[in-house]
Amino acid sequence: MELRHLHYFKAVAEELNFGRAAERLNIAQPPLSRQIKDLEDELGTKLFERTNRTVELTNAGREFLKKTKDILYQVEQARITTKLASTGYQGELHIAYTETITDFIPVFKEFQQSYDSVGISLERMNIPQILKGLRDKTIDVGLLYVPDNGQYQVEPNKNIQVKRLKKVTVMAFLHKSNSLLKSESSINIQDLSNETFVMVSSRYGAFYEDIYEELFHSHEYMPKSIIQANDLHTALAIVNQGIGFTFASSNIQILPDIVKREVRDLTYDTQEMVLWNRDNHSGNLQGFLDLLHSYYD
């Protein structure tokens, strides 16, 4: 199997049409079909279901597409890093985070000033992905917001070092024109009953699963209507246009027309923490941690 096979497969998987994929790859269709058939033979499984009119990925094909994208991304990153290394570039610091990097931007800024030939790579992940990445040393630093309710234990072990920074409260984010902002500096959950709740998908993280558990079960909260957003940035963009409200950590950087309000009876906090692999002896990591300690110690 060669990299070209992965590029060919990815093109067909995304186009779901051999003719369009061949045109995109600038090759003829018959050789492309043979290459995909050779790949399927090597893997010992069908990647596509073909009829006269349609091309669909099989279950195996869908899984292989995920892996193919990961491999091609890593190859491209290696190509870029290697090319930059010839110009004096000193590599990258790989950072994964669960919700926001707002509190860490000053550290990033000073790191870039002190290590101006080192790049920073930022990627949002969930907690299990970050823990695995740290163990495998595919990431250098994890920036986590963990529900402060005892259900999610992220403890130091022989591989992972944990630095707890501070507790962060959860607040309601509303448009500045919302009438609830006129009289109170804080609100109750039931004050939001006549509002549209812009609800971030619980797939976004354990943080949201727990908030919804408290809202809908402990407080029996029912909003006027619900808009479901795939991620927090989408939810905030909707609220910024004057539609409803959402919940987020108090340190989230807000958009121009959004105002934050404390919710008096929402007893939910998150623990901000930084994780790294104690066996990772990268100089870039140590430089970042030195700056981090200077900010928080």
FENVEN-V399613 format. One record per pair of residues at least 24 apart in sequence whose C-alpha atoms are under 10 Angstrom apart, sorted by the first residue. I is the first residue (numbers start at 1). J is the second residue. Records with the same first field share a line. If there is no record, write none. Layout:
I: J ; J
//
This chain:
1: 38 ; 39 ; 42 ; 43
2: 39
3: 68 ; 71 ; 72 ; 75
4: 35
5: 32 ; 35 ; 36 ; 38 ; 39 ; 68
6: 35 ; 36 ; 39 ; 64 ; 65 ; 67 ; 68 ; 69 ; 71 ; 72
7: 68 ; 69 ; 72
8: 32 ; 33 ; 35 ; 36 ; 39
9: 33 ; 35 ; 36 ; 39 ; 40 ; 47 ; 48 ; 61 ; 64 ; 65 ; 68
10: 61 ; 64 ; 65 ; 66 ; 68 ; 69 ; 72
12: 36 ; 48 ; 55 ; 56 ; 57
13: 47 ; 48 ; 55 ; 56 ; 57 ; 61 ; 62 ; 64 ; 65
14: 57 ; 65
15: 55 ; 56
16: 48 ; 50 ; 54 ; 55 ; 56 ; 57
17: 50 ; 53 ; 54 ; 55 ; 56
18: 54 ; 55
81: 119
84: 117
85: 117
87: 117
88: 117 ; 118
89: 116 ; 117 ; 118 ; 119
90: 115 ; 116 ; 117 ; 118 ; 119 ; 283 ; 284
91: 117 ; 118 ; 119 ; 120 ; 284
92: 117 ; 118 ; 119 ; 120 ; 121 ; 139 ; 140 ; 284 ; 285
93: 118 ; 119 ; 120 ; 121 ; 122 ; 139 ; 140 ; 141 ; 282 ; 283 ; 284 ; 285 ; 288
94: 119 ; 120 ; 121 ; 122 ; 123 ; 133 ; 137 ; 138 ; 139 ; 140 ; 141 ; 142 ; 284 ; 285
95: 120 ; 121 ; 122 ; 123 ; 124 ; 125 ; 130 ; 133 ; 134 ; 138 ; 139 ; 140 ; 141 ; 142 ; 143 ; 275 ; 276 ; 285
96: 121 ; 122 ; 123 ; 124 ; 125 ; 126 ; 127 ; 129 ; 130 ; 131 ; 133 ; 134 ; 139 ; 140 ; 141 ; 142 ; 143 ; 144 ; 275
97: 122 ; 123 ; 124 ; 125 ; 126 ; 127 ; 129 ; 130 ; 141 ; 142 ; 143 ; 144 ; 145 ; 274
98: 123 ; 124 ; 125 ; 126 ; 127 ; 129 ; 130 ; 142 ; 143 ; 144 ; 145 ; 146 ; 204 ; 205 ; 206 ; 207
99: 124 ; 125 ; 126 ; 143 ; 144 ; 145 ; 146 ; 204 ; 205 ; 207 ; 231 ; 232 ; 248 ; 249 ; 252
100: 124 ; 143 ; 144 ; 145 ; 232 ; 248 ; 249 ; 251 ; 252 ; 253
101: 143 ; 144 ; 251 ; 252 ; 253
102: 251 ; 252 ; 253
103: 251 ; 252 ; 253 ; 272
104: 143 ; 292 ; 295
106: 291 ; 292 ; 295
107: 288 ; 289 ; 290 ; 291 ; 292 ; 293 ; 294 ; 295
108: 288 ; 291 ; 292
110: 288 ; 291 ; 292
111: 284 ; 287 ; 288 ; 289 ; 290 ; 291 ; 292
112: 288
114: 287 ; 288 ; 291
115: 284 ; 287 ; 288
118: 284
119: 284
120: 284
124: 204
125: 204 ; 205
126: 203 ; 204 ; 205 ; 206
127: 152 ; 154 ; 205 ; 206
130: 275 ; 276
131: 159 ; 160 ; 275 ; 276 ; 277
133: 276 ; 277
134: 159 ; 160 ; 161 ; 275 ; 276 ; 277 ; 278 ; 279 ; 280
135: 159 ; 160 ; 276 ; 277 ; 278 ; 279 ; 280
136: 277 ; 280
137: 276 ; 277 ; 279 ; 280
139: 276 ; 277 ; 280
140: 275 ; 276 ; 277 ; 280 ; 281 ; 282 ; 284 ; 285 ; 286 ; 288
141: 274 ; 275 ; 276 ; 277 ; 285 ; 288 ; 289
142: 273 ; 274 ; 275 ; 276 ; 277
143: 272 ; 273 ; 274 ; 275 ; 276
144: 270 ; 271 ; 272 ; 273 ; 274 ; 275
145: 205 ; 206 ; 207 ; 249 ; 269 ; 270 ; 271 ; 272 ; 273 ; 274
146: 205 ; 206 ; 207 ; 269 ; 270 ; 271 ; 272 ; 273
147: 205 ; 206 ; 207 ; 208 ; 209 ; 210 ; 211 ; 268 ; 269 ; 270 ; 271 ; 272
148: 207 ; 268 ; 269 ; 270 ; 271 ; 272
149: 210 ; 267 ; 268 ; 269 ; 270 ; 271
151: 206 ; 210
152: 206 ; 207
154: 273 ; 275
155: 275
156: 275 ; 276 ; 277 ; 278
157: 277 ; 278
158: 277 ; 278 ; 279
159: 276 ; 277 ; 278 ; 279 ; 280
160: 275 ; 276 ; 277 ; 278 ; 279 ; 280
161: 274 ; 275 ; 276 ; 277 ; 278 ; 279
162: 273 ; 274 ; 275 ; 276 ; 277 ; 278
163: 272 ; 273 ; 274 ; 275 ; 276 ; 292 ; 293 ; 296
164: 271 ; 272 ; 273 ; 274 ; 275 ; 296
165: 271 ; 272 ; 273 ; 274 ; 293 ; 296 ; 297
166: 270 ; 271 ; 272 ; 273 ; 296
167: 269 ; 270 ; 271 ; 272 ; 273
168: 248 ; 249 ; 250 ; 251 ; 268 ; 269 ; 270 ; 271 ; 272
169: 248 ; 249 ; 250 ; 251 ; 262 ; 263 ; 266 ; 267 ; 268 ; 269 ; 270 ; 271
170: 207 ; 211 ; 247 ; 248 ; 249 ; 250 ; 251 ; 252 ; 260 ; 261 ; 262 ; 263 ; 266 ; 267 ; 268 ; 269 ; 270
171: 246 ; 247 ; 248 ; 249 ; 250 ; 251 ; 252 ; 259 ; 260 ; 261 ; 262 ; 263 ; 264 ; 266 ; 268 ; 269
172: 245 ; 246 ; 247 ; 248 ; 249 ; 250 ; 258 ; 259 ; 260 ; 261 ; 262 ; 263 ; 266
173: 198 ; 235 ; 236 ; 239 ; 240 ; 244 ; 245 ; 246 ; 247 ; 248 ; 249 ; 250 ; 252 ; 254 ; 255 ; 258 ; 259 ; 260 ; 261 ; 262
174: 236 ; 239 ; 240 ; 242 ; 243 ; 244 ; 245 ; 246 ; 247 ; 257 ; 258 ; 259 ; 260 ; 261
175: 236 ; 238 ; 239 ; 240 ; 241 ; 242 ; 243 ; 244 ; 245 ; 246 ; 255 ; 256 ; 257 ; 258 ; 259 ; 260
176: 239 ; 240 ; 241 ; 242 ; 256 ; 257 ; 258 ; 259 ; 260
177: 242 ; 257 ; 258 ; 259
178: 242 ; 243 ; 244 ; 245 ; 258 ; 259
180: 261
181: 259 ; 260 ; 261
184: 261 ; 262
185: 260 ; 261 ; 262 ; 263
186: 260 ; 261 ; 262 ; 263 ; 264 ; 265
187: 261 ; 262 ; 263 ; 264 ; 265 ; 266
188: 261 ; 262 ; 263 ; 264 ; 265 ; 266
189: 215 ; 219 ; 220 ; 221 ; 222 ; 223 ; 262 ; 263 ; 264 ; 265 ; 266
190: 215 ; 219 ; 220 ; 221 ; 222 ; 223 ; 263 ; 265
191: 223 ; 263
192: 221 ; 222 ; 223 ; 224 ; 244 ; 245 ; 263
193: 221 ; 222 ; 223 ; 224 ; 225
194: 222 ; 223 ; 224 ; 225 ; 244
195: 222 ; 223 ; 224 ; 225 ; 226 ; 243 ; 244 ; 245 ; 246
196: 222 ; 223 ; 224 ; 225 ; 226 ; 227 ; 239 ; 243 ; 244 ; 245 ; 246
197: 222 ; 223 ; 224 ; 225 ; 226 ; 227 ; 228 ; 235 ; 239 ; 243 ; 244 ; 245 ; 246 ; 247
198: 223 ; 225 ; 226 ; 227 ; 228 ; 229 ; 232 ; 234 ; 235 ; 236 ; 238 ; 239 ; 243 ; 244 ; 245 ; 246 ; 247
199: 226 ; 227 ; 228 ; 229 ; 230 ; 231 ; 232 ; 234 ; 235 ; 244 ; 245 ; 246 ; 247
200: 227 ; 228 ; 229 ; 230 ; 231 ; 232 ; 233 ; 234 ; 235 ; 236 ; 246 ; 247 ; 248
201: 227 ; 228 ; 229 ; 230 ; 231 ; 232 ; 235
202: 228 ; 229 ; 230 ; 231
203: 230 ; 231
204: 229 ; 230 ; 231 ; 232
205: 231
207: 248 ; 249 ; 268 ; 269 ; 270
208: 247 ; 248
210: 268
211: 247 ; 248 ; 266 ; 267 ; 268 ; 269
212: 247
214: 266 ; 267 ; 268
215: 265 ; 266
218: 266
219: 265 ; 266
//
